[in-house]
Structure formats: C-alpha cells, structure tokens
Amino acid sequence: MQTSVELQGPFYYSTLIMIILMAMVLIPAIIWIVSILKHVKLPAFKKKVKVVPPKPVVIDKEKLRKHCLVQISTIERKHSEGKISSRSAFIMVSAAVREFISAVSSNNVSALTLKEITDLNMPALSDLIEQFYHPEFAFDDATEDEMAKAFVDARKVVTEWN
C-alpha cells in the first residue's frame, strides 16, 4: 500500500523563521556570557523605589478642643430646644468626644467598645462612655439632671485631656 504523505525534513521550514528563532536563543546567551567574562553587572529587573518617610503632622490641640466644646454646646442647645432627643444627644456627644480623643491621641477610639477603651487605660474616657452607654442604647429619655451631668462631664473630659 502506497501513501501520499511524505514527512518533511527538520529544516524544510522557512529560513527566515529559523534565523529568528536561533537569534532569540543565541543573542541573550551571548550577552550573558560576555557580561560574565567582563564582570559586568546586569541591571536588576525590579526598580527600587525610594521610600520617603511622611512628614509629621502637627496637631493644634487647642483648636480641636475648642471645636469639640462648640460641638457639645451646639448639641446641648439643640436638646434644650427639643430639636433632638436625649438619646440622640448622648450619641452625638459621645461621637464628638471620641473624635476629639482620636485626633489628639495615638489611638483611634471612634469605633471601640467600652471594654476596649478600658483596656487602653483611658479612665476619664472610659468613665464617660460608661455613663453614656445606657442612654445611648435605651429608648427612654434621660432626665434633665442626667443630661446636664452628661454635658458637664463631656466638657470636663475634653478640657482636661492632655
């Protein structure tokens, strides 16, 4: 039985393709050998990035303190005018004090629980947050005495924080 298929020789393909393939293999090999013989250091593949440390941020504590005290006064005024509930006032004062403490200290306390704040050894803040916990999560209104004490205590924590 006779077949019409003939096998092609290994160099039957186009000469140009063979030259390109050989060049792709030989040129890098030649460059590598020459660089070793001439003791030339090839450039590194990864580009080294110069790390510049960030400039320290200067915080004006007194400006932040005044801003927080103004926020507390605004919340107190809105509560006394009946624009916000006592629960909302407790939540807003807590957020303002936490924001101030986070800005002037190295700890972000804005989303920490009472236990986590206590573990940070911040007794003034933990006592204030503990005082706010029940009114923040309760749906009954606090008395006027509780509200007055809360505003006074919040101002005291902000004023005495160093």
N, C-alpha and C positions, 0 to 999 in steps of 0.2 A: 504494500500500500504506500502510495506516494503522498507526501504532504506538501502543501504550498507555502507553509510558514517557514521562514528562514530566520534564524537567530541573528541579531545584529552584533557586530563586534563592539568591544567596550569603548573604542574611540571613534565610533561612527557618528556620534552626535556632532553638532556644530562646533567648529574650532573656537569660535568666539566665546561660547559658553564655557568651554573647558579652560580657556585662558582666564576668564573672570573668576571662576571657582578656584583655580590654582593661586591667583593673586590674592584672593580673600584669605587663603590659608597661609601663604608664604610671607606676605608683607608684614602681618603682625608678628610672625615668628622671627623674621629678620630684625625687626625693630627691637624686640625683646632681647635677642642675642646680642645685638650691638650695644644696647643700654647696659647689659650685664658686663660686657667686655670693657666698656668705657667708664664703668662705675657711675652711671648717670641714674639719678633717682627719678623715676616716673612720677608724674603728678598724681595726687590722691584723687579718688573718684568723688568723695564727699567734700563738699565745700564747707569749710569751717566758718561758723558764724560767731562773730564777736559778741559776747554777752555783756550788755551794759546794765549794771545794777540800777534799779529805779531810784529816782531822787526821793529822798524822804519828804513826806507830806507834812507840812506844818499846820497843825490844827489850832485854831483860835478857840480855846475852851470857853472863854468868857462870852464870845459871840454866840456860840452854840448854847451856852447856859441861858443867856437872855432870850434866845429864840424859844427854847423849851419852856421857860417860865411864861412867855407870852402865849404859847400854845395852851398851857394849863389854865391861864386866866381866861382865854377865849372859850375853852371847854366849860369852865365854871360859869361864865356869863351865859352861855347857851343853855346850860342846865337850869340856871336860876330863872331864865326867861321861859322855860318849858319847851324849848325847841328840840331838846334831846332828852331821852330817858336817863335815869341814873345808871342803868346797865350800860348804855352807850357811852356815858361819861366815864365810867370805870374803864371800859375797853380803850377809849381814846387816850385817857391819861396814862394808862399802862403802856400803850404803844409809844406815846411821846417820851416817857421816861426811858423806856427800853432803847429807843432810837438815840437819845442823848448819851446813855451809858455806852452803847455800841460805838458811837462816834468818838468818844473821848478815851475809851479804854481799848485794850488789845483783844477784847472778847466781843463777839457778835452775840448779844443776848436777845435779839429781837424775836427769835422763834424758840427759845429754850423753855423748858418746863421749870416749875418751881424747884424740883429736886436737882436739876442740872445747874440752876443758878446757885442753889445752896452749896453744891459740890465745888463751885468756883470760888467759894469763900468770899462772897459779897453779902455780908449780913444786912446792911441797910437796904439793898435792893431786894434781897430775898424776903425780908420782913414786909416790905411794901407790897410785893407781888402776892405774898401770902394773904395780906389784908384784902387785896383786890380779887382773889380767886373766887370766893363765894359770890359776891355781887356780879362778877363778870359772867358767871355761868348760871346764875339763878334768874328766874323770870319775874321775881317780885322786886319792887322798888325798894331802894335803901332809904333809910330815914335821913332827914336833913342833917342831923348830927354826924351820921356816918359819912355823908358826902362832904361835909365841912372838914372832918378829920382827914379824909382821903386827900383832899386838895392841899391841906396844910402839910401832911406827911410827904406828898409828892414834891411839893416845893422844897421841903427840908432836904430830901434826898438829893435833888438836883443842885441846890445851893451848897450843900456840904461836900458834894463829890469832888475829889481832887484828882 
